[in-house]
Amino acid sequence: MPEKTPQHESPYELQRLLQNLLKWGTVAAVRAKPLAVRMQCGDNTTDWLTPAGLAAGAVFSAYRMPEVGEQGLALCAGGDLGQGVALLGIYSDAMPQPSDGPPHIKLNKPGTHFVRYEAGKLLLTIGPARITLAQDSITLQVGGAHFTMEEGGITTNINIETLADVIASGISLNSHPHGGVTPGMGLTGEPV
């Protein structure tokens, strides 16, 4: 007697699996350790999926905690929503892109906190405080005050106070002697 020919999957089941290979959704829950997200994809919620990272190597890796409501794509092997990875970071109306300027990288925290890299310049901003690292200078700014260090020296628009001595060209500000001292109302000579 001949063996039975195996029956193929239902065409409806095959269609469902194909539709589940790639699913648009939003992050419904986040687990920190090990890092995983559940995504709401239409009426379905995935099992815990590992989010894809910017880099996950031994020499260089990057970490970012996903946020509930963040839009992404569930990449589910074989169409199984219980197995796959989450490709996150897709801009949406609820979470739009943080910038639209010239080519640069900007890491944004809501409000006035961000890190930006653009054409040889790194900028760190936290509220009114800003640090700018350029190829030839470092600038610290808080409000209208600034302090810049370059190869030629330091410039600032604020008073500088120190708890230690200042030494310029080998001369102590606190304890340098003066020549040509005349008692009374006379002026001293140059520091020696």
Backbone hydrogen bonds, N-H to C=O, Kabsch-Sander energy under -0.5 kcal/mol:
donor,donor_aa,acceptor,acceptor_aa,energy
14,L,10,S,-2.3
15,Q,11,P,-2.1
16,R,12,Y,-2.2
17,L,13,E,-2.5
18,L,14,L,-2.3
19,Q,15,Q,-2.3
20,N,16,R,-1.4
21,L,18,L,-1.1
23,K,74,A,-2.0
25,G,72,G,-2.1
26,T,40,Q,-1.7
27,V,70,E,-2.4
28,A,38,R,-3.5
29,A,38,R,-1.4
31,R,36,A,-3.0
36,A,31,R,-2.2
37,V,49,L,-2.7
38,R,29,A,-2.0
40,Q,26,T,-3.2
41,C,39,M,-0.8
41,C,44,N,-3.3
42,G,40,Q,-0.6
44,N,41,C,-2.0
46,T,39,M,-2.6
47,D,81,L,-1.5
49,L,37,V,-3.3
50,T,84,G,-0.9
52,A,86,A,-2.9
57,G,60,F,-2.1
62,A,55,A,-2.3
69,G,27,V,-2.6
70,E,67,E,-2.0
71,Q,90,I,-0.5
72,G,25,G,-2.7
73,L,87,L,-2.5
74,A,23,K,-3.1
75,L,73,L,-0.6
75,L,85,V,-2.9
76,C,21,L,-2.5
76,C,74,A,-0.8
77,A,75,L,-0.7
79,G,76,C,-2.1
80,D,77,A,-1.6
81,L,79,G,-0.7
83,Q,80,D,-2.1
85,V,75,L,-1.9
86,A,50,T,-2.1
87,L,73,L,-3.1
87,L,85,V,-0.6
88,L,86,A,-0.8
89,G,71,Q,-0.8
90,I,71,Q,-1.8
91,Y,89,G,-0.6
92,S,95,M,-1.6
105,I,117,Y,-2.6
107,L,115,V,-3.2
108,N,106,K,-0.6
109,K,113,H,-2.8
113,H,109,K,-1.0
114,F,112,T,-0.6
114,F,125,T,-2.3
115,V,107,L,-2.4
116,R,123,L,-2.8
117,Y,105,I,-2.7
118,E,121,K,-2.6
121,K,118,E,-1.1
122,L,133,L,-2.9
123,L,116,R,-3.2
124,L,131,I,-2.6
125,T,114,F,-3.0
126,I,129,A,-2.5
127,G,112,T,-0.6
129,A,126,I,-1.9
130,R,141,Q,-2.8
131,I,124,L,-2.5
132,T,139,T,-2.7
133,L,122,L,-3.0
133,L,131,I,-0.5
134,A,132,T,-0.6
134,A,137,S,-2.9
135,Q,120,G,-0.5
138,I,149,M,-1.9
139,T,132,T,-2.4
140,L,147,F,-2.8
141,Q,130,R,-2.8
142,V,145,A,-2.0
143,G,128,P,-1.5
145,A,142,V,-2.0
147,F,140,L,-2.2
148,T,155,T,-3.1
149,M,138,I,-2.7
150,E,148,T,-0.5
150,E,153,G,-3.1
151,E,136,D,-0.6
153,G,150,E,-1.1
155,T,148,T,-2.6
157,N,146,H,-1.4
161,E,159,N,-0.5
168,A,166,V,-0.5
168,A,171,I,-2.2
171,I,168,A,-2.0
172,S,170,G,-0.5
173,L,166,V,-2.8
176,H,172,S,-0.7
179,G,190,E,-1.1
189,G,179,G,-2.4
192,V,177,P,-2.1
